Amino acid sequence: MPVRSAIFVLVVLMLPVLASPQATPIATENAESISCRSLEMHTDDDLKVTIIIFHQRNQEQRSQLAALLQQHSGAMVEVQTADGKWRRARLLRLKSCFGRGLLIMPAAAPFSERAVFSLRLAQ
């Protein structure tokens, strides 16, 4: 499948970025989180990464997510799943899918398709 191949190439290219330590956390203008829903997820056990394609859960936060994706693509973010823990991930804007983002996380991320989670810039 061409989409899976493209996502796999993207993950492979992002591995050095994921492996490098973040020197300083990204300053957040606003610690408010955005409620999101995963649409699709894939885990590669060999590369030890999980990728999640997502969008906003609530229409009211659509413009907030769009701004976050445009201004912070490539940045570290934090996601909070049903277990209540905040986990770090790399955020990427999907240019070919309006209003959708891509998260890259260490495997095995506690996600499932259609999972609801909160997203914020890394603190």
N, CA, C and O of each residue as an XYZ file, in Angstrom:
492
protein
N       0.838     -1.179      0.000
C       0.000      0.000      0.000
C       0.883      1.243      0.000
O       1.836      1.317      0.776
N       0.589      2.208     -0.843
C       1.433      3.395     -0.922
C       1.421      4.221      0.366
O       2.458      4.769      0.740
N       0.303      4.325      1.043
C       0.240      5.117      2.274
C       1.108      4.490      3.355
O       1.853      5.194      4.035
N       1.022      3.179      3.518
C       1.853      2.504      4.517
C       3.326      2.646      4.191
O       4.147      2.834      5.089
N       3.670      2.557      2.915
C       5.064      2.719      2.514
C       5.550      4.114      2.835
O       6.664      4.284      3.329
N       4.729      5.116      2.563
C       5.099      6.503      2.846
C       5.252      6.723      4.346
O       6.181      7.403      4.783
N       4.357      6.158      5.126
C       4.442      6.302      6.581
C       5.691      5.595      7.099
O       6.374      6.118      7.980
N       5.996      4.422      6.568
C       7.182      3.688      6.998
C       8.440      4.500      6.694
O       9.329      4.596      7.540
N       8.525      5.083      5.500
C       9.680      5.906      5.135
C       9.776      7.099      6.073
O      10.870      7.445      6.520
N       8.654      7.729      6.376
C       8.643      8.867      7.294
C       9.158      8.464      8.666
O       9.945      9.195      9.269
N       8.732      7.330      9.160
C       9.181      6.855     10.470
C      10.677      6.595     10.458
O      11.383      6.976     11.392
N      11.164      5.949      9.408
C      12.594      5.660      9.320
C      13.399      6.955      9.292
O      14.447      7.050      9.929
N      12.912      7.949      8.557
C      13.616      9.235      8.489
C      13.577      9.981      9.817
O      14.485     10.757     10.115
N      12.544      9.758     10.614
C      12.403     10.469     11.888
C      13.124      9.781     13.033
O      13.226     10.364     14.113
N      13.629      8.568     12.847
C      14.293      7.858     13.940
C      15.428      8.648     14.560
O      15.496      8.707     15.788
N      16.336      9.270     13.788
C      17.393     10.054     14.430
C      16.844     11.211     15.263
O      17.408     11.551     16.304
N      15.760     11.806     14.814
C      15.156     12.914     15.560
C      14.564     12.405     16.860
O      14.687     13.051     17.900
N      13.917     11.243     16.801
C      13.327     10.662     18.011
C      14.397     10.245     18.999
O      14.205     10.363     20.209
N      15.514      9.763     18.502
C      16.575      9.263     19.371
C      17.354     10.378     20.045
O      17.894     10.182     21.134
N      17.424     11.554     19.411
C      18.216     12.638     19.998
C      17.466     13.252     21.175
O      16.262     13.492     21.085
N      18.169     13.508     22.278
C      17.506     14.079     23.439
C      17.104     15.519     23.183
O      17.781     16.246     22.456
N      16.022     15.914     23.773
C      15.530     17.283     23.666
C      16.280     18.116     24.694
O      16.161     17.869     25.894
N      17.048     19.096     24.242
C      17.866     19.901     25.155
C      16.998     20.724     26.098
O      17.214     20.725     27.310
N      16.038     21.409     25.548
C      15.156     22.214     26.382
C      13.730     21.956     25.971
O      13.458     21.769     24.785
N      12.816     21.939     26.909
C      11.429     21.704     26.533
C      10.885     22.869     25.711
O      11.367     23.996     25.821
N       9.897     22.591     24.905
C       9.274     23.609     24.086
C       8.395     24.472     24.977
O       7.597     23.964     25.766
N       8.550     25.763     24.842
C       7.719     26.674     25.629
C       6.295     26.599     25.112
O       6.061     26.608     23.904
N       5.367     26.526     26.012
C       3.974     26.481     25.598
C       3.331     27.833     25.857
O       3.481     28.416     26.930
N       2.614     28.316     24.856
C       1.880     29.552     25.041
C       0.709     29.303     25.979
O       0.208     30.209     26.646
N       0.296     28.050     26.004
C      -0.953     27.726     26.659
C      -0.908     26.240     26.984
O      -0.752     25.413     26.086
N      -1.039     25.902     28.231
C      -0.953     24.497     28.637
C      -2.262     23.750     28.397
O      -2.374     22.571     28.734
N      -3.256     24.431     27.815
C      -4.537     23.794     27.551
C      -4.358     22.647     26.559
O      -3.602     22.758     25.593
N      -5.047     21.572     26.806
C      -4.929     20.415     25.918
C      -6.075     20.401     24.909
O      -7.110     21.040     25.098
N      -5.856     19.665     23.856
C      -6.855     19.495     22.803
C      -7.318     18.048     22.844
O      -6.499     17.130     22.879
N      -8.598     17.847     22.840
C      -9.159     16.499     22.840
C      -9.112     15.958     21.412
O      -9.630     16.575     20.482
N      -8.476     14.783     21.256
C      -8.276     14.196     19.926
C      -8.782     12.758     19.886
O      -9.061     12.144     20.915
N      -8.890     12.241     18.662
C      -9.300     10.844     18.461
C      -8.364     10.220     17.431
O      -8.126     10.784     16.363
N      -7.844      9.057     17.770
C      -6.987      8.355     16.811
C      -7.857      7.740     15.727
O      -8.943      7.228     15.996
N      -7.369      7.799     14.517
C      -8.090      7.228     13.383
C      -7.467      5.911     12.940
O      -8.152      4.981     12.516
N      -6.151      5.866     13.053
C      -5.419      4.703     12.576
C      -4.110      4.638     13.339
O      -3.532      5.676     13.660
N      -3.642      3.464     13.628
C      -2.342      3.316     14.290
C      -1.629      2.084     13.777
O      -2.244      1.095     13.379
N      -0.296      2.180     13.802
C       0.538      1.068     13.361
C       1.755      1.010     14.269
O       2.326      2.042     14.621
N       2.147     -0.193     14.645
C       3.339     -0.384     15.468
C       4.328     -1.238     14.692
O       3.965     -2.251     14.095
N       5.580     -0.810     14.713
C       6.660     -1.598     14.122
C       7.548     -2.056     15.266
O       8.287     -1.260     15.845
N       7.474     -3.338     15.589
C       8.241     -3.881     16.713
C       9.741     -3.877     16.450
O      10.529     -3.751     17.387
N      10.145     -4.014     15.197
C      11.577     -3.988     14.875
C      12.169     -2.598     15.110
O      13.249     -2.468     15.686
N      11.468     -1.577     14.667
C      11.943     -0.198     14.848
C      11.556      0.361     16.220
O      12.074      1.393     16.648
N      10.652     -0.324     16.893
C      10.191      0.068     18.227
C       9.508      1.438     18.221
O       9.768      2.280     19.079
N       8.627      1.642     17.233
C       7.850      2.873     17.149
C       6.392      2.551     16.862
O       6.059      1.522     16.274
N       5.541      3.461     17.293
C       4.118      3.418     16.971
C       3.770      4.742     16.321
O       4.188      5.798     16.795
N       3.011      4.693     15.244
C       2.535      5.923     14.622
C       1.019      5.958     14.724
O       0.342      4.939     14.588
N       0.505      7.156     14.966
C      -0.931      7.343     15.146
C      -1.377      8.486     14.248
O      -0.832      9.586     14.327
N      -2.352      8.238     13.407
C      -2.976      9.294     12.617
C      -4.219      9.713     13.398
O      -4.996      8.868     13.840
N      -4.401     11.026     13.564
C      -5.474     11.505     14.436
C      -6.065     12.816     13.920
O      -5.531     13.442     13.004
N      -7.165     13.207     14.525
C      -7.777     14.522     14.308
C      -8.447     14.947     15.606
O      -8.438     14.203     16.586
N      -9.027     16.139     15.613
C      -9.663     16.630     16.832
C     -10.929     15.837     17.105
O     -11.591     15.348     16.189
N     -11.242     15.724     18.369
C     -12.462     15.002     18.757
C     -13.673     15.919     18.644
O     -14.740     15.502     18.195
N     -13.496     17.166     19.055
C     -14.607     18.124     19.081
C     -14.423     19.187     18.007
O     -13.333     19.741     17.863
N     -15.461     19.472     17.265
C     -15.398     20.503     16.218
C     -14.985     21.865     16.774
O     -14.379     22.669     16.065
N     -15.313     22.123     18.043
C     -14.979     23.411     18.655
C     -13.464     23.626     18.720
O     -13.009     24.769     18.762
N     -12.690     22.564     18.730
C     -11.234     22.678     18.833
C     -10.534     22.473     17.485
O      -9.315     22.309     17.431
N     -11.298     22.483     16.422
C     -10.737     22.265     15.084
C      -9.677     23.301     14.724
O      -8.584     22.945     14.284
N      -9.994     24.585     14.910
C      -9.035     25.632     14.554
C      -7.823     25.622     15.488
O      -6.712     25.953     15.072
N      -8.037     25.243     16.738
C      -6.928     25.154     17.696
C      -5.947     24.048     17.271
O      -4.733     24.244     17.323
N      -6.465     22.909     16.859
C      -5.600     21.826     16.390
C      -4.910     22.224     15.089
O      -3.724     21.948     14.912
N      -5.634     22.868     14.180
C      -5.033     23.292     12.908
C      -3.853     24.224     13.161
O      -2.808     24.088     12.526
N      -4.014     25.164     14.080
C      -2.924     26.094     14.408
C      -1.748     25.351     15.029
O      -0.595     25.624     14.694
N      -2.027     24.424     15.921
C      -0.964     23.644     16.554
C      -0.183     22.847     15.502
O       1.047     22.810     15.536
N      -0.891     22.218     14.580
C      -0.234     21.432     13.540
C       0.620     22.310     12.626
O       1.731     21.923     12.261
N       0.123     23.467     12.260
C       0.868     24.349     11.371
C       2.079     24.975     12.050
O       3.139     25.093     11.436
N       1.935     25.370     13.292
C       3.004     26.090     13.989
C       4.019     25.178     14.654
O       5.143     25.606     14.917
N       3.654     23.933     14.934
C       4.537     23.070     15.719
C       4.796     21.702     15.091
O       5.125     20.752     15.802
N       4.654     21.589     13.776
C       4.960     20.322     13.126
C       6.437     20.003     13.343
O       7.307     20.834     13.083
N       6.706     18.798     13.819
C       8.067     18.381     14.135
C       8.419     18.546     15.607
O       9.483     18.105     16.042
N       7.550     19.170     16.366
C       7.811     19.439     17.783
C       7.449     18.239     18.657
O       6.701     17.348     18.255
N       8.003     18.253     19.857
C       7.631     17.251     20.847
C       6.341     17.707     21.526
O       6.171     18.882     21.852
N       5.449     16.760     21.728
C       4.186     17.006     22.408
C       4.008     15.946     23.479
O       4.825     15.036     23.617
N       2.937     16.078     24.227
C       2.572     15.070     25.218
C       1.145     14.648     24.950
O       0.295     15.464     24.594
N       0.892     13.358     25.126
C      -0.454     12.818     24.970
C      -0.853     12.108     26.253
O      -0.041     11.449     26.902
N      -2.105     12.257     26.595
C      -2.645     11.603     27.786
C      -3.758     10.675     27.349
O      -4.748     11.108     26.759
N      -3.591      9.394     27.642
C      -4.593      8.402     27.264
C      -5.458      8.067     28.475
O      -5.358      8.713     29.519
N      -6.291      7.070     28.328
C      -7.250      6.706     29.371
C      -6.598      6.368     30.704
O      -7.235      6.512     31.748
N      -5.335      5.920     30.697
C      -4.679      5.583     31.959
C      -4.233      6.814     32.750
O      -3.776      6.685     33.886
N      -4.362      8.018     32.154
C      -4.057      9.260     32.854
C      -2.607      9.712     32.780
O      -2.292     10.819     33.218
N      -1.721      8.893     32.241
C      -0.306      9.261     32.151
C      -0.053     10.112     30.913
O      -0.641      9.879     29.857
N       0.822     11.094     31.053
C       1.264     11.899     29.915
C       2.505     11.252     29.333
O       3.443     10.932     30.063
N       2.517     11.059     28.015
C       3.658     10.447     27.323
C       4.113     11.372     26.199
O       3.304     12.056     25.572
N       5.427     11.380     25.956
C       5.983     12.230     24.911
C       5.834     11.579     23.537
O       5.882     10.357     23.393
N       5.652     12.439     22.536
C       5.525     11.980     21.151
C       6.008     13.097     20.230
O       6.085     14.258     20.633
N       6.327     12.739     19.012
C       6.690     13.720     17.979
C       5.437     14.001     17.168
O       4.761     13.070     16.731
N       5.121     15.274     16.963
C       3.932     15.699     16.219
C       4.324     16.098     14.808
O       5.278     16.852     14.616
N       3.598     15.601     13.826
C       3.816     15.993     12.442
C       2.484     16.312     11.795
O       1.476     15.652     12.047
N       2.499     17.332     10.961
C       1.303     17.715     10.208
C       1.266     16.903      8.921
O       2.265     16.822      8.206
N       0.125     16.307      8.629
C      -0.053     15.579      7.371
C      -0.578     16.575      6.338
O      -1.754     16.937      6.364
N       0.281     17.008      5.443
C      -0.088     18.022      4.456
C      -1.139     17.510      3.477
O      -1.937     18.291      2.959
N      -1.144     16.213      3.223
C      -2.082     15.649      2.256
C      -3.446     15.326      2.868
O      -4.379     14.971      2.147
N      -3.567     15.444      4.181
C      -4.833     15.137      4.867
C      -5.198     16.330      5.739
O      -4.735     16.432      6.875
N      -6.015     17.221      5.225
C      -6.366     18.443      5.929
C      -6.942     18.143      7.316
O      -7.866     17.343      7.463
N      -6.374     18.805      8.327
C      -6.879     18.669      9.689
C      -6.465     17.406     10.403
O      -7.008     17.080     11.458
N      -5.506     16.689      9.839
C      -5.057     15.456     10.475
C      -3.589     15.569     10.831
O      -2.808     16.225     10.142
N      -3.234     14.915     11.923
C      -1.855     14.911     12.367
C      -1.331     13.501     12.497
O      -2.074     12.524     12.403
N      -0.023     13.418     12.717
C       0.651     12.138     12.880
C       1.492     12.227     14.142
O       2.247     13.182     14.328
N       1.363     11.244     14.997
C       2.184     11.150     16.199
C       3.131      9.977     16.046
O       2.738      8.912     15.570
N       4.374     10.170     16.449
C       5.351      9.090     16.475
C       5.741      8.905     17.931
O       6.197      9.839     18.590
N       5.555      7.691     18.422
C       5.815      7.386     19.828
C       6.647      6.108     19.932
O       6.685      5.297     19.006
N       7.306      5.946     21.067
C       7.973      4.658     21.302
C       6.918      3.550     21.370
O       5.826      3.764     21.897
N       7.243      2.375     20.841
C       6.312      1.247     20.934
C       6.375      0.717     22.357
O       7.402      0.932     23.001
N       5.484      0.122     22.843
C       4.106     -0.062     22.474
C       3.284      1.034     23.151
O       3.121      1.059     24.371
N       2.790      1.907     22.341
C       1.977      3.013     22.843
C       0.601      2.489     23.241
O       0.056      1.604     22.582
N       0.046      3.029     24.307
C      -1.258      2.546     24.790
C      -2.419      3.146     23.995
O      -3.252      3.871     24.539
N      -2.456      2.835     22.715
C      -3.482      3.388     21.837
C      -4.220      2.266     21.146
O      -3.721      1.149     21.006
N      -5.411      2.595     20.723
C      -6.164      1.723     19.836
C      -6.832      2.641     18.826
O      -6.932      3.848     19.048
N      -7.279      2.084     17.743
C      -7.992      2.905     16.778
C      -9.259      3.422     17.439
O      -9.943      2.703     18.167
N      -9.550      4.673     17.170
C     -10.702      5.392     17.732
C     -10.522      5.755     19.209
O     -11.478      6.177     19.860
N      -9.323      5.596     19.737
C      -9.068      5.985     21.128
C      -9.144      7.507     21.244
O      -8.766      8.229     20.322
N      -9.630      7.975     22.368
C      -9.693      9.403     22.655
C      -8.524      9.733     23.570
O      -8.228      8.996     24.511
N      -7.853     10.865     23.281
C      -6.711     11.265     24.106
C      -6.601     12.788     24.105
O      -7.198     13.464     23.267
N      -5.836     13.312     25.047
C      -5.558     14.744     25.123
C      -4.173     15.000     24.564
O      -3.268     14.181     24.722
N      -4.013     16.144     23.909
C      -2.751     16.517     23.275
C      -2.366     17.918     23.734
O      -3.207     18.816     23.778
N      -1.088     18.104     24.077
C      -0.579     19.429     24.427
C       0.898     19.494     24.050
O       1.542     18.462     23.860
N       1.431     20.709     23.943
C       2.857     20.856     23.711
C       3.607     20.338     24.903
O       3.117     20.413     26.030
N       4.796     19.810     24.673
C       5.599     19.254     25.769
C       5.937     20.343     26.776
O       6.226     21.480     26.404
N       5.898     19.988     28.031
C       6.172     20.946     29.097
C       7.600     20.857     29.538
O       8.017     21.592     30.433
